[in-house]
Amino acid sequence: MTQNQSQGVLFRRIYEFEDPSGTLIAAKAPQTGTADLFDGTAIIVKPNQCAVLIYKGQIADILPAGTHFAKTENIPIITRLANWKFGLESPLRAEIWFFSGNVFTARRWGTTQPIVLNLAETGPTPLRAFGNYNVVIRDPKKVYLNLIGSRTSFDITDMEDFIQGQIVELFPQALATIKNLETLGTERDAVSKKLEALITTELSNFGVQVQKIQVLSILPPQEVIQALDAKGAMKVLGNQKEYLVYKAANSLDAMGDHATGNPMQMMLGLMMGKGLMGMGEREREREEKTQPDLRACVGCKNPLGKDHKFCPNCGRAA
């Protein structure tokens, strides 16, 4: 750490925290060792910040925004813990942690592995999802005790990794509102609200609040989407044979000019079309064979069988 970097800056017994990058949630000042608090030492806490003083591994005081001098009336708790009297040459040694109160916006989350949801029409179906959220520190004390540990700084990347794990763990509960694939798009808002309620309760123990969590997409695997597309096309076209002809036509159309220069692709397309047409012709032949060979009486128009020589209705010769 140098005097111009964003961690803690010590200059004439002044400790303050700046972060031009806007990515740090908390940082220790100084980065290594402890802060020496002499009589008159100033701790400058900027707007939308707070400073946590750590003495012998315990949180001794939390300073709000403002300029704080190391005097008994300014930092009462730490002076009582240390039984420290000012004016001595030896300083009071403590850690100073500066916390940002900024809202970190548009952080992304996503399911690293598919989440299996049991749906009415497809049974166990793997689903993937992604979205975004905002996050802010509400209780620096809880963050320090539960998340920071032995680090010397804690940035938004560290927080994202933590929240990502919490979202993936809670997301199956939020998905329970979805009953079938047809409502995946319309139920995103309901899933978002359910997920935000779950994650808010969980993260309150860590001093963190997630705001405006959004589920931007929930999708099954590509093969499931293709199967649903085929099912919908068959409903529109009426039967499987017509659907296959439709698919063959689309395949040839998709080949376009590429098929013209590739005899093999042209042959495959023609064979597919011929096969489908032949399948239709064979179906018609089977239907004709199953139909009885009927004719009508010339006189009374009564149906006559193939072997009838006289009409059983009027007796006229067939």
N, C-alpha and C positions, 0 to 999 in steps of 0.2 A: 504493500500500500504506500503510495506517495501522498504528499500533502494536497495534490490536485485531483486525486482520484475520488470516486463516489462513496467510499466507505465512511470512515469517521475522520474528520480533519482536526488535528491538534495544532493550534496556533496561538501562542501566548496564553496557554491554559484555557483555551476555548475548544469545546467539543461540539461538533455539529455534523449533520448528515445531509449529503446531496447525492442525487442519482439522476444524472442527465439521460441515462438510457431508459428510465421509466420501467425497469423490469424487476427491481429489487423490492421485496416485501419487507424484509428485515435485514439489518446489518449490525455487526458488532464494532464498537469504536473504543480503542483502536482494534485493528483486525487481529493482532496477536498481543498476548499479555493483558494487562489491566489498565484502567484509566487511573491516573494519579490526581486525586481531588484535594488540592490545596485550598486554603482559605482564599476566597476570591475567584476560584475557578468557575468559569461560566459554561453552562450547558444550554445551547440554543436549540430549541425544538420549533421547527417551522410549522406553519399552518398545515393542517391535514396530516400531522405526525404526532407521535408520542414517543417518550423515551422510558425504557424500563431499566432500572438500576439493579444489578445483581451483586449481592455481597455474600461471599463464602458459599456460593452455590444456591442461595435463596433470593427470591424476589423481594427487594427491600423497599422499592418505591416505584411509582409510575408517574411520570411527569407529563402534563398536557402541553399544548403549544404555548410558547413564550420563552423568555430568557430566565434561566434559573442559576443562581449563584450558590456555591457550596458554603452556605451558612445555615445555622441551626433553624432559623425561621423559614428558610426556603426548602430544605430537604430534611424534614423532621424525622421521618421513619428511619432512614439509614444512619443518622447520627445517634439515634437512641440505640439501634442495634449494635453499633460499633463503640458506643460509650466514648465518643470522639470529641475532643475539645480543640477548637481552632487556635491557630497561633503557633502550633508546634511545627517543627521543621519536617517531620515525617508526614507524608500525605496519607489520606485514606484511599486504599486501593479497592476498586470496584470495577465491574464490567458495565458498560453502557450499551444497551441495544436500542437502536432507533427503528421504529415501525412506521410503515407508510399506511395512510388511511385512504389511499386512492382506490377507486373502483376499477378493477382490471376487466376490460370489456372484450367481447367477441372471442372468448377462449373456446377452442374446439375440443370436442370429445367424439369418440366412436367405439363401436364394438370391435375388439380385436379378434374375437372368434364369434361364429354364428350362435345366436341364442335360439334354442328349440322351443317353439310354442305349439301346443296341441290345438289345432283348429278343426272346426266341424267338418269342413269339406275336404281337407287334405291330410288330416291327422297331424302327427308330429312334423312340423315344418321349420327348417332353420331360417332365421331372419337376421339381417344385418341392419344397423342404424347408425346415424351420425347426427350431430347438431352442434350448438354452441351455447354459451352461458356467460354471465358476468360473475365476478367474485370479489369480495371485500373482507377485510379483517374486522371483526367485531370485538374480540376479546384478546388483546396481545398476550396477556398472562397465560391463557389456555394454549395459544399457539406456541409460545416459548416452551411450556412444560410438555406438550404432546407431540410437537412436530420438529422443533429445531434441533434438539439433542446437542451433539458436539460440533455442529457446524459453526462457521464464522459468518455465514450469510445464508439467506433463504430467499430465492427468487421465484418468479411466476412459473418457471419451468418445473421447479420442485413441487409447487402447489398443483399444477396441472396433472402431474403424475399421480399425486395423492387423490385428487378429485376423480380422475379417470377410473381408478380402481374402485372408488365408492359407487360411481354411476353404473359401472358394469355389474357390480354386485346387486344393486337395487333395481336395475332395469327390467328384469323378468317380472317383478311384482307390478311395475307400471304397465307392462304389456298385457296384463291379465284382462284389461278392459276390451281388448280386441277378440272377437269371436270368429271372424272369417276373413279371408284375404280381400274380399271386396271392400272392406271398411278400413283398409290400411291407410289410405290417403285421407279419409274424413275423420279418423280418430287420432290424428297426430296431436291436435291441441289438447285433447283429453289425456293422452299419454304424457304430454309435456307437463301439464298441471299436476298429475299424479306423481311424476318423477321429481318435480320441484318440491312437493310436500314431503316426500320420503327423504330426499337429500338434505333438506333444511333441518329436519329432525336429527338426522345422523351427524351432520357437521356442527351442530350447536355444541356438542361436547368438545370440539376442537377449536372453538372460537372463530369459526369461518362461516360466512354466509354466501350461498350461491343464489344469484338473482336472475330472473328471466331466462331460465333454462329452456331451450327449444329443441324439439325433435324435428329436424328438417327432412329426414327421409327414413322410411322403414321399408325394406325390400327383401323379398325371398330370393333364392339363387336364380340364375338366368334360366336354367332348365325348367324350373317351376313356372316362370313367367311365360316361356315358350309353350308349355303345356296348356296354360290358361288361355293363351292366344289361340291355340288350335281348337280348344273346346268352344270358345266364343265363335270362331269362324264356322265350325260345324253346325252350331245352332242357327247361324244366319243362312248358310248354304243348304242345309236340310239333311244331307247324308254324307257318309264317308267318301263315296266315290266322287261326288262333286267336289268335295274338299281336296281330294288328291289331285284332281284335274286342275283346280285352282292353284295349288301349291306348285305343280309342274309348270304352269304358265308363268307364275311369279319367278320361278327359278330361271326359266329361259329368258325372261325379261331382264332379270338381274344380271345375267351374263352379258347381254347387250353385244357390243362390238367385240368383246373378248371371245365370245363363242364363235364369231365369224372366222377368226384366225386360228381356231383350235378345233380340228375335225373330230377329235375324241369327245369334246364337250357337245358338239352338235349331234354326234351319233347317240350319245347318252340321252340327250333331250328328245330326239326323235323316237328312240326305243321306249322311253318312258311314256310319251304320248301314245305311241302305237299300242303299248301294253295296256294302258288305261282304256283306249278305245276298243281293243280286243276284249277286255274284260266286260265292257258294256254289251258288245255284240253277243258274247257267250251267254250273258244273262238273258238277253232277248230270245235266243234259241231255246234256252231251258224253259222259258215261259211258254213258247209256242208248243213245245213237246208236251207240256203238262195240260194244255187245253184240249178238250175232246173234239173229234172231227164231226161237227154238226152241220146239217143243212135243213131247209124248210120245205114243207109240202107246197106244191104248186097251187093247190086248191084252197086249203084252209090255213096255210102258213104255219102249221103245227111243226115244231122241231122234230127232225128225223135223225136217227142214228145212222152210222156208216153202213150198217148191215140191213137196214129196213128197206124192203122191196115195196111195201104198201104202207100207206098212212094209217096208223092205228086209230086216228080220230075220224077221218071221213072215208077211209077205205080206198082212196084213189091211188093208182099205181105211182110209185115214187120215180 
